[in-house]
């Protein structure tokens, strides 16, 4: 299995602060673990850096690079344009300038620049959702967006590109759809190493996430199969460790699971099932769910299913009452009136909170009627909702889901204080 440089999970971002030195995983190929991993590829006369990480990670990448070699950086390669992979570049550009080296070429798929344009266009939304997702670590999650410097590719390609600017270390960048539409995996043929970016996350792929745009489950499987076909001896993950002896097994097992999810959701859609039933019933078969490569530590099945539904269906959920829905506040006021007030709902929610995750989830829905009902019990409802969110987070293995639940609990307590 993957080396344990860093396994993703609810504490992964905190663990990424641990400073690990780069280590050589193949001749001239160095792995630097972090929340978003970096790979340094050293040839005879130059260097390529794959994924310089978050903007705060850039100086660390430069420090580790210069502990290995003084050679100039010829290429900075983005596996994709996410903030935790492609934004440490300014430190590398500054290092080149300080040393009198030519600025490196920045290599990425043509959609990276389009992504950066979208990020600039929707920066307020992105900052807000980063704050929502990472509020449990303190204020400023949105600083990932607010403080980022955009360095778009100077070499943009569409399908694949061979890079021969480093003597003794040819590289090939190949495009695939997966977590993003701008994704690259890097093939180092002489070392037989793949740098997979977020095609590889050392768990069930993050093939759907609450705040982000469409992801591509079937094409993700196809990209993994293309990687397996070149028979790598090592595969570097975007989050997690490095796969070696079992690299091909990991790639094909993960591909099989993604193909199964795509096929199962499409089958059910064609049978006339609506979103609620599909979300409630689709789970990986037991033999897949037991695989060490498919544990729901980063992605989770429910989120992947949601992205498949988003891709193949419209927003209509089969219930005509939802074509022009009432507001949550309007529905809540009706329910509170029928229940005889907020106390009955809060009491029942308290009883459900002592149960399993499914009962705690139902309790959240009951508390929401009080939250949106707007009565004098709102502050208490926010506090109870925060406690329930913490309970749900404690049983949630998915890194993304855990973070959203914990951060939401922080914000609910802030709203309780504001409501008095």
C-alpha positions in Angstrom: 0.0 0.0 0.0 1.0 3.6 -0.1 3.8 4.8 2.2 2.4 6.6 5.2 3.9 10.1 4.5 0.4 11.4 4.9 -2.9 9.6 4.8 -5.9 11.9 4.2 -8.6 12.0 6.8 -10.3 14.4 9.2 -7.0 15.6 10.6 -5.1 15.7 7.4 -4.8 19.5 7.0 -3.5 19.9 10.5 -1.0 17.1 10.0 0.3 18.8 6.8 1.9 21.4 8.9 4.4 18.8 10.0 7.6 19.5 8.2 8.9 16.4 6.3 12.0 16.5 4.2 11.8 15.5 0.5 12.9 11.9 -0.1 14.1 10.3 -3.3 11.6 7.7 -4.6 13.4 6.9 -7.9 16.6 8.2 -9.4 16.2 12.0 -9.7 12.5 12.0 -8.4 11.9 13.4 -5.0 8.6 13.3 -3.1 7.7 16.1 -0.7 4.6 15.3 1.5 2.1 18.0 2.4 -1.6 18.5 2.3 -1.1 18.8 -1.4 2.0 16.8 -2.3 4.9 18.2 -4.3 7.2 16.3 -6.6 10.7 17.5 -7.6 12.3 16.0 -10.7 16.0 16.6 -11.2 17.8 16.1 -14.5 21.3 16.8 -15.7 20.9 20.5 -16.2 17.5 21.5 -14.7 14.6 20.7 -12.6 10.8 20.3 -12.8 8.5 21.0 -9.9 5.1 19.4 -10.0 2.4 21.0 -7.8 4.1 23.7 -5.7 1.0 23.7 -3.4 -0.8 26.4 -1.4 0.7 29.9 -1.5 2.0 29.4 2.0 3.8 26.3 0.9 6.0 27.9 -1.8 8.9 28.9 0.5 9.1 25.4 1.9 9.2 23.9 -1.6 12.1 26.3 -2.5 13.9 25.3 0.7 13.6 21.6 0.0 14.5 22.0 -3.6 17.7 24.0 -2.7 18.7 21.3 -0.2 18.8 18.9 -3.2 20.3 21.0 -6.1 21.3 24.4 -7.3 20.1 23.7 -10.8 17.6 26.1 -12.4 13.9 25.2 -12.4 12.9 24.7 -16.1 9.3 23.7 -15.5 6.6 24.2 -12.9 3.9 21.7 -13.8 0.3 21.9 -12.5 -1.6 18.7 -12.2 -4.7 21.0 -12.0 -5.6 24.5 -10.9 -6.8 23.9 -7.3 -5.5 26.2 -4.6 -3.7 23.5 -2.8 -1.7 22.5 -5.8 -1.0 25.4 -8.1 -0.4 28.5 -6.0 3.1 28.1 -4.5 4.6 29.3 -7.8 5.5 32.9 -6.8 8.2 31.6 -4.4 9.8 29.6 -7.2 9.7 32.6 -9.6 11.3 34.7 -6.9 14.0 32.1 -6.3 14.8 32.1 -10.1 15.1 35.8 -10.1 17.4 35.9 -7.0 19.7 33.4 -8.6 19.8 35.0 -12.0 18.1 32.0 -13.6 15.5 32.4 -16.4 12.0 32.2 -15.2 10.6 28.6 -15.5 7.9 27.7 -17.9 4.6 27.0 -16.2 2.9 23.9 -17.8 -0.8 23.0 -17.5 -3.8 22.0 -19.4 -5.6 24.7 -21.4 -8.4 24.7 -18.9 -6.2 25.8 -16.0 -6.2 29.4 -17.3 -10.0 29.2 -17.7 -10.3 27.9 -14.2 -8.2 30.8 -12.9 -10.6 33.2 -14.8 -13.6 31.6 -13.1 -11.9 31.8 -9.7 -11.3 35.5 -10.2 -14.9 35.9 -11.3 -16.4 34.1 -8.3 -13.8 34.9 -5.7 -16.4 36.1 -3.2 -18.2 32.7 -3.4 -15.0 30.8 -3.1 -13.8 32.7 -0.1 -17.1 32.3 1.6 -17.2 28.5 1.0 -13.6 28.1 2.2 -14.5 30.0 5.4 -17.5 27.6 5.7 -15.4 24.5 5.2 -12.5 25.4 7.3 -14.0 27.6 10.1 -13.3 24.8 12.6 -9.6 25.6 12.3 -10.2 29.2 13.1 -11.0 32.3 11.0 -9.5 32.9 7.6 -10.1 29.7 5.6 -11.0 32.1 2.8 -7.5 33.6 2.9 -6.5 30.7 0.6 -8.5 32.6 -2.0 -8.0 36.2 -0.9 -4.2 36.0 -0.7 -3.6 33.8 -3.8 -1.5 35.1 -6.7 -2.5 33.6 -10.1 0.3 32.4 -12.3 -1.3 30.9 -15.4 0.5 28.4 -17.6 3.0 29.7 -20.2 2.8 26.4 -21.9 -0.8 25.1 -22.3 -1.6 21.8 -24.0 -4.8 20.0 -24.8 -4.3 16.2 -25.0 -0.7 15.5 -24.2 2.7 17.1 -24.4 6.3 15.9 -24.3 8.7 18.1 -22.4 12.4 17.7 -23.3 13.9 20.8 -21.7 15.6 18.9 -19.0 18.6 16.8 -20.1 18.4 13.2 -19.0 14.9 13.4 -17.7 12.2 13.6 -20.4 8.6 14.2 -19.2 5.2 13.7 -20.6 2.0 15.5 -19.4 -1.3 13.8 -20.2 -4.8 15.2 -19.8 -7.8 13.5 -18.3 -11.1 14.4 -16.8 -11.5 13.5 -13.2 -11.7 15.7 -10.1 -11.4 18.6 -12.5 -11.6 19.3 -16.2 -8.1 20.6 -16.3 -6.3 17.6 -14.8 -2.9 16.4 -15.8 -0.9 13.3 -14.8 2.8 13.4 -15.4 4.7 10.4 -16.7 8.5 10.1 -16.1 9.3 7.3 -18.4 13.0 6.7 -17.6 12.1 6.4 -13.9 8.7 4.7 -14.6 7.1 7.1 -12.1 3.6 8.7 -12.4 2.8 11.9 -10.6 -1.0 11.5 -10.4 -2.2 14.7 -8.8 -5.7 14.3 -7.4 -6.5 11.4 -9.7 -4.9 9.6 -6.7 -5.9 10.5 -3.2 -5.1 7.3 -1.2 -8.8 6.6 -0.6 -12.1 6.5 -2.4 -11.7 9.4 -4.9 -13.1 12.8 -4.1 -15.5 12.5 -7.0 -18.1 15.0 -5.7 -17.9 17.7 -3.1 -20.6 20.0 -1.7 -19.2 23.4 -2.8 -17.5 22.7 -6.1 -18.4 22.3 -9.8 -18.9 19.1 -11.8 -16.5 16.1 -11.4 -16.2 13.3 -13.9 -16.5 9.8 -12.5 -16.4 7.7 -15.7 -13.5 9.6 -17.3 -11.7 9.4 -14.0 -11.8 5.6 -14.3 -10.5 5.8 -17.9 -7.5 8.0 -16.8 -6.6 5.5 -14.1 -6.7 2.6 -16.6 -4.4 4.6 -19.0 -2.0 5.0 -16.1 -2.0 1.3 -15.3 -1.3 0.6 -19.0 2.2 2.2 -18.8 3.1 -0.2 -15.9 4.6 2.4 -13.4 6.8 1.3 -10.6 5.7 4.2 -8.4 2.6 6.4 -8.4 2.6 9.7 -6.4 -0.7 10.7 -5.0 -2.0 14.3 -4.7 -3.0 13.6 -1.1 -1.5 10.7 0.8 1.6 8.7 0.0 3.5 6.9 -2.8 2.3 3.6 -4.2 4.9 1.2 -5.4 4.6 -2.6 -5.6 0.8 -2.4 -5.6 0.5 0.7 -7.8 -1.3 -1.1 -10.7 -3.6 -2.9 -8.3 -4.6 0.4 -6.7 -5.2 2.0 -10.1 -7.4 -0.8 -11.5 -9.3 -1.4 -8.2 -10.2 2.3 -8.0 -11.1 2.4 -11.7 -13.4 -0.6 -11.2 -15.2 1.1 -8.3 -15.7 4.4 -10.3 -17.1 2.5 -13.3 -19.5 0.6 -11.0 -20.8 3.8 -9.5 -21.4 5.4 -12.9 -23.1 2.3 -14.3 -25.3 1.8 -11.2 -26.5 5.4 -11.1 -27.2 5.4 -14.8 -29.1 2.0 -14.6 -31.3 3.4 -11.8 -32.0 6.6 -13.7 -33.0 4.6 -16.8 -35.4 2.6 -14.6 -37.2 5.8 -13.6 -35.8 6.2 -10.1 -35.5 9.7 -8.6 -32.6 11.3 -6.7 -33.8 10.5 -3.2 -34.1 6.8 -3.8 -30.8 6.6 -5.6 -29.0 8.5 -2.9 -30.5 6.3 -0.2 -29.7 3.0 -1.8 -26.5 3.2 -3.8 -23.5 1.8 -1.8 -20.4 0.2 -3.1 -20.6 -3.6 -3.2 -19.1 -5.1 0.0 -16.0 -6.5 -1.7 -15.2 -3.0 -3.1 -16.1 -1.2 0.2 -13.6 -3.5 2.0 -10.7 -2.5 -0.2 -7.9 -0.5 1.4 -7.9 1.7 -1.6 -11.6 2.7 -1.4 -12.0 3.7 2.2 -14.1 6.9 2.5 -11.3 9.0 4.0 -11.3 11.8 1.4 -14.2 11.3 -0.9 -17.4 9.3 -0.1 -19.9 7.3 -2.1 -22.9 9.7 -1.4 -21.0 12.7 -2.7 -19.9 10.8 -5.9 -23.5 9.8 -6.5 -24.7 13.4 -6.1 -22.2 14.4 -8.9 -23.4 11.6 -11.1 -27.0 12.7 -10.6 -26.0 16.3 -11.3 -24.3 15.2 -14.5 -27.1 13.0 -15.9 -30.3 14.6 -14.6 -31.9 18.0 -14.2 -32.7 19.4 -10.8 -36.3 18.2 -10.7 -36.6 15.5 -8.0 -39.9 13.8 -9.0 -42.0 15.7 -6.5 -44.1 18.5 -8.2 -44.4 20.3 -4.8 -40.8 21.2 -5.4 -41.2 22.9 -8.7 -42.0 26.2 -6.9 -41.2 25.4 -3.3 -42.1 27.5 -0.3 -39.3 29.0 1.7 -37.9 27.0 4.6 -39.1 29.6 6.9 -42.7 29.3 5.6 -42.7 25.6 5.9 -41.1 25.8 9.4 -43.8 28.1 10.7 -46.5 25.7 9.6 -44.8 22.8 11.2 -44.2 24.6 14.5 -47.9 25.6 14.6 -49.0 22.0 14.1 -46.5 20.7 16.6 -47.7 23.1 19.2 -44.5 25.1 19.3 -40.7 24.6 19.3 -40.4 22.7 22.6 -41.9 19.6 21.2 -39.6 19.5 18.3 -36.5 20.3 20.4 -37.5 17.6 22.9 -37.8 15.0 20.2 -34.5 16.1 18.7 -32.9 15.6 22.1 -34.2 12.0 22.2 -32.9 11.3 18.7 -29.5 12.8 19.4 -28.8 9.8 21.7 -29.2 7.4 18.8 -27.1 6.4 15.8 -26.0 8.7 12.9 -29.3 8.2 11.1 -31.3 9.3 14.1 -29.0 12.3 14.7 -29.6 13.3 11.1 -33.3 13.3 11.6 -32.8 15.3 14.8 -31.0 17.9 12.6 -34.0 18.2 10.4 -36.3 18.8 13.4 -34.1 21.4 14.8 -34.0 23.2 11.5 -37.8 23.9 11.8 -37.0 25.8 14.9 -34.0 27.6 13.4 -36.0 28.7 10.4 -39.2 29.3 12.3 -37.8 32.6 13.8 -39.2 32.3 17.3 -37.7 33.1 20.7 -36.1 29.6 20.8 -33.8 30.3 17.8 -30.6 30.8 19.9 -31.2 27.5 21.7 -31.9 25.8 18.4 -28.6 27.0 17.0 -26.7 25.6 20.0 -28.5 22.3 19.7 -27.8 22.1 16.0 -24.1 22.8 16.7 -24.0 19.9 19.1 -25.7 17.6 16.6 -23.3 18.6 13.9 -20.4 17.8 16.2 -22.0 14.3 16.8 -22.4 13.7 13.1 -18.8 14.8 12.4 -17.5 12.4 15.0 -18.8 9.5 13.1 -18.0 10.8 9.6 -14.8 9.4 8.0 -14.8 11.6 4.9 -12.3 14.5 5.2 -14.5 16.8 3.3 -17.8 15.9 5.1 -16.1 16.0 8.5 -14.7 19.4 7.8 -18.0 20.8 6.6 -19.9 19.5 9.7 -17.3 20.7 12.2 -17.1 24.1 10.6 -20.8 24.4 10.4 -21.0 23.7 14.2 -18.6 26.6 14.8 -20.8 28.9 12.7 -24.0 27.7 14.4 -22.6 28.7 17.8 -21.7 32.1 16.4 -25.3 32.5 15.3 -26.5 31.4 18.7 -24.4 34.1 20.3 -25.7 36.7 17.8 -29.3 35.7 18.5 -28.8 36.2 22.2 
